[in-house]
Amino acid sequence: MIKNEREYRISRAQAAKFEQALSDLAATGGGGERLHPLLQKAQRDALQSQLDDLREEIAAYEALKAGRQNVISLDSLEELPRALIQARIAAGLSQRELAARLGVKEQQVQRYEATEYAGASLARVTAVVRALGLHVREDVFLPGEKDRSLDEVLALLKNAVAQTLRSYRGRG
């Protein structure tokens, strides 16, 4: 994930290099006669895969910067650190500006984001949420009855339908 303008510029430059490498491969016929065709294909596929990944990251960063995303959905609490970084980007704040809001040095925010808030206390994460003006809502599922598999749910449903049919047949 691209976390700041510096990483964005580097990613765009890397994407341009991958595009040029792919163009060069196409122009030379895939590396000339020195490489086996399977190796040439593997080389092209690897470059294309890297380029596709970079393009996805660049597009995601640009979408956040442009304000085209209003909600960041989380499937678990472990995803909160990435969401905080995305929220900062979407808010148009630099790491320096977030640091100023938190009353810490820019390097501290850089460390938090580099480690995805691994060393941050719950109080600090809460302060980041407040500084970004976020509303975070997540359900907490309590331990209880074990989760049922799809097969178990279907068997229960089948039994319920069979019971209902038997009761209707008994009436008629």
C-alpha positions in Angstrom: 0.0 0.0 0.0 1.3 3.4 -0.9 1.3 5.6 2.2 2.6 9.0 1.2 3.5 11.2 -1.8 7.1 10.0 -1.8 6.1 6.4 -2.1 3.5 7.4 -4.8 6.2 9.1 -6.9 8.5 6.1 -6.5 5.7 3.7 -7.5 4.9 5.8 -10.6 8.6 5.8 -11.6 8.8 2.0 -11.0 5.7 1.5 -13.1 7.2 3.5 -15.9 10.4 1.3 -15.7 8.3 -1.9 -15.9 6.4 -0.4 -18.9 9.6 0.4 -20.6 11.0 -3.1 -19.9 7.9 -4.7 -21.4 8.1 -2.4 -24.4 11.8 -3.3 -24.9 11.0 -7.1 -24.6 8.3 -6.7 -27.3 10.6 -4.7 -29.5 13.4 -7.4 -29.3 11.0 -10.3 -29.7 11.2 -11.3 -26.1 14.9 -11.3 -25.5 16.2 -12.6 -28.7 17.3 -16.2 -29.5 19.3 -16.5 -26.3 16.3 -17.4 -24.1 14.0 -20.4 -24.4 10.4 -19.3 -25.4 9.1 -20.5 -22.0 11.6 -18.3 -20.2 10.8 -15.4 -22.4 7.1 -15.8 -21.5 7.9 -16.2 -17.8 9.9 -13.0 -18.0 7.1 -11.1 -19.7 4.5 -12.5 -17.3 6.6 -11.5 -14.2 7.1 -8.0 -15.5 3.4 -7.7 -16.3 2.4 -9.0 -12.9 4.6 -6.5 -11.2 3.3 -3.7 -13.3 -0.3 -4.7 -12.6 0.3 -4.7 -8.9 1.9 -1.3 -9.0 -1.0 0.1 -11.1 -3.5 -1.2 -8.6 -1.7 0.4 -5.7 -1.3 3.7 -7.7 -5.0 3.6 -8.6 -6.0 2.9 -4.9 -3.9 5.8 -3.7 -5.2 8.2 -6.4 -8.8 7.2 -5.5 -8.2 7.9 -1.8 -6.5 11.3 -2.6 -9.4 12.3 -4.9 -12.0 11.5 -2.2 -13.8 8.8 -4.3 -14.1 6.6 -1.2 -16.3 7.4 1.7 -16.3 4.2 3.7 -13.5 1.8 4.5 -15.0 -1.6 5.3 -13.2 -3.8 7.9 -13.7 -7.5 8.3 -11.7 -7.6 11.5 -10.0 -5.4 14.0 -6.6 -6.4 12.5 -7.5 -4.3 9.5 -7.9 -1.1 11.5 -4.3 0.1 11.1 -4.5 0.0 7.3 -7.8 1.8 7.4 -6.3 4.5 9.5 -3.6 5.1 6.9 -6.2 5.1 4.1 -8.3 7.5 6.1 -5.4 9.9 6.6 -4.8 9.8 2.8 -8.5 10.3 2.0 -8.6 13.3 4.5 -5.8 14.9 2.4 -3.5 14.9 5.4 0.2 14.4 5.2 2.0 12.4 7.9 3.4 15.7 9.1 -0.1 17.2 9.4 -1.4 14.2 11.3 1.7 14.4 13.6 0.9 18.1 14.3 -2.7 17.1 15.2 -1.4 14.4 17.5 1.3 16.6 19.0 4.1 14.2 18.0 7.0 14.4 15.5 6.4 13.4 11.9 8.9 10.5 12.3 6.6 9.0 14.9 3.7 8.9 12.5 6.0 7.5 9.9 7.1 4.7 12.3 3.4 4.0 13.2 2.4 3.7 9.6 5.6 1.7 8.5 4.7 -0.9 11.1 0.9 -0.5 10.7 0.6 0.8 14.2 2.1 -2.4 15.7 3.8 -0.4 18.5 1.0 2.0 19.1 -1.1 1.8 22.3 -4.8 1.6 22.2 -4.9 5.2 23.5 -2.7 6.3 20.6 -4.9 4.5 18.0 -7.9 6.2 19.6 -6.2 9.5 19.4 -5.5 8.9 15.7 -9.1 8.1 15.1 -10.2 11.3 16.8 -7.5 13.4 15.0 -8.9 12.1 11.7 -12.5 12.7 12.7 -13.5 9.1 12.0 -16.5 7.2 13.2 -15.5 3.5 13.6 -18.1 0.9 14.1 -17.6 -2.8 14.3 -19.6 -5.7 15.7 -18.1 -7.9 18.4 -19.2 -11.5 18.2 -19.2 -13.2 21.6 -18.2 -16.8 21.9 -21.1 -19.1 22.0 -22.7 -21.7 20.0 -20.2 -23.1 17.5 -20.5 -21.9 13.9 -22.4 -24.3 11.8 -21.1 -25.5 8.5 -23.1 -25.0 5.3 -23.9 -28.7 5.2 -25.2 -28.5 8.8 -27.4 -25.5 7.9 -28.7 -27.2 4.8 -29.5 -30.4 6.8 -31.4 -28.4 9.4 -33.3 -26.6 6.6 -34.1 -29.9 4.9 -35.4 -31.3 8.1 -37.6 -28.2 8.8 -39.0 -28.4 5.3 -39.7 -32.1 5.7 -41.5 -31.5 9.0 -43.6 -28.7 7.5 -44.6 -31.0 4.6 -45.5 -33.8 6.9 -47.7 -31.5 9.0 -49.5 -30.2 5.9 -50.1 -33.8 4.6 -51.5 -34.7 8.0 -54.2 -32.0 7.7 -55.4 -33.0 4.3 
